């Protein structure tokens, strides 16, 4: 895939995002305490082996600390090659640049299943605007979407936390400390 073709896909993906944001969402927001959450989803970008190992540690931390039975991470690998270090495992799946359709939307069953899952909490770990992950976030059926603060991200989240998501482990620790405050019955 040529870089210009990828830019073309991202352009159309941005158009889809803008159209749906203007249209509005009929999703019902429901805040959730991390200790009451039965299911948690996460979106992120994996660029290297260190990112992969950090995510494996996050899965172990959240399952141990909060006993979350249904924890799934969907990661985007922004390159064409197949990384030797990146393997789908229980709770961690990924898609790559090669799997995007003409709108920059990931075209596989793993992503469709992730979007259709009604997570109690969906945490976006991305630092920058990544069109394929923004599309997944936009169309996700999750009832409570959380991410880092920025004006550009307001339409996507129910809760924004002003913190730096560049260190995944530290970011998840901060987000979970905020999510302990919420009462699910509100």
N, C-alpha and C positions, 0 to 999 in steps of 0.2 A: 504494500500500500504506500503510495507516495504521500509526502507531507502535505502537498496541496489538496489531495483528495481528503485527507483527514480534516484539514481546515474547512473544506466544503461541508463535510458531515457535521462538524461543530457549529458551523453557521446555521444550518437547518435545525440542529438541535436547540440552539439558542432561540430560534424563531418559535419552535414548539413550546419551549419554556415560557417565553414572553406571552404567547397566546393563552396558555393555561393559567398563568398568574393573573392576567387581566380578567379572565373568565371567572376566577374564584374557585374555591373548593367547597364541596359539600361534606367533607370529612368532619367528624365530630371529635374535637380535642378533649382528652381526658388526662389530667395530670396523674402521675404515678410515683410513688415512693420506691426507691430502688430495692428496699427490703421486702416490699410486697410484690415486686415484679415477678411474673412467672416466665416472661419471655422478653429478651432484649436482642435487638439487632444493631449492627454497627456497619457503617460504610467507611472505607478508607482507600488510600492509594498505597500500593507496595512498589517501591522502586529497587529495593536491594534486600540482601539476606538479613540485614539488621532489622529492617521493618518487619519481615516475616517472623523473626524470633521474638520481637517485641509483642506482636499480636498473639503468638502462642502463649506467652507469659500472661497477657491480659485475659485470655480465655481461662487459664488456670486460676488466676487471681479472682475473677468474678464468680466462677463456679465454687471455689473454696470459701470466699468471704461472704457471698450473698446467696449461695445455694440456688443459683439460677439454673433451672433444668434445661430450658430452651434458649441457648445463646448461639447466635449465628453472626458471623462476620462476612461481609461481601467486600472483596478488595478488587481494585482496578489496577492492572499492570499496564502502564502506558507505553509499552514498546511492542514491536512486532515479533521479536524472537520469543521462543519458549524458554523461560528461566529454569535452570537446573535446580534451583533451591526451592522453587515454589510448587508445593504439592497441595492439592485439596485434601483436607482432613476433616474429621468430625468437628463441625462448628466453624470451619474456615474454608470458604470457596473464593474463587477469583475468576475474572474474565480479562481478556486482553484487547488490544487495539484491533486485532484481526476479527473480533466478534461483533463489531459495530455495524449497524445497518446505515442506510443513507442519511438518517436523521441523527446519527451519533448515539443511537440507542442500542444497548447490549441485546443481542438477538440469540438468547439461549434459554433453556428451561430452568437453569439454576437461578438466573436473574428474575425470571417471571415468578418462580416459586417464592423467592425472597420478597418481592414486591407485594404478592398476594397474602403474605403472612401478616396477621394483625398483631404485631409486637406491642407489648405494653409500653416499651420505650425503644425509640430508634435514635441512636447517637451517631452523628456525623463527625468523623475524625479528620476531615479534610481541612487543609489550610487555605487552599485556593479554589477557584471555580473550575471544576472539572465537569464538563458537560455530561458525559455518560452517568456519572454519579449523581449529578443534579437531577437528571431525568428519573433515575431510580427513586431518589428522595421525593420528588414531586408526585410521583404516581404510587408511592408506598401507601398501604392501608393502615399503617401504624397509627395509634391513637395519640401518641406523645412524641414529638420530634425535638431533639436537642442538638445544639451545635454551638460553635464559637461565634462571638459577636462580630457583626459588621452590618452596615446599612444594606448592602447588597443581599445579604442572607435573610433579612426579615421575613419575606414571603414564604420561606421554606420551613421555618422553625416555630415551635410553640414556646420554647425557652432558649434564650441565648446566654451564654456564659462568657464573660470577657476574660479570656485566657488564651495562651498560645498553644495550639494543637500540634506543634512540630514534634514534641516528644510524646508519643502515643501513651506510654505508661503513666507519665505525670498528668497528662490531660484526663485520662480515664479516672485517675485517683481524685482529681479536683471535681470532675463532673459527678462522680458517685457521692462525694461529700455534699454537694448541693442537692442531689436527688434524695438524700435521706430526709430532707426538710419537708418534702411534699406529702400531703395526706391524700390518699387515693379516693377518699369519699367526698372531696371538695367538688 
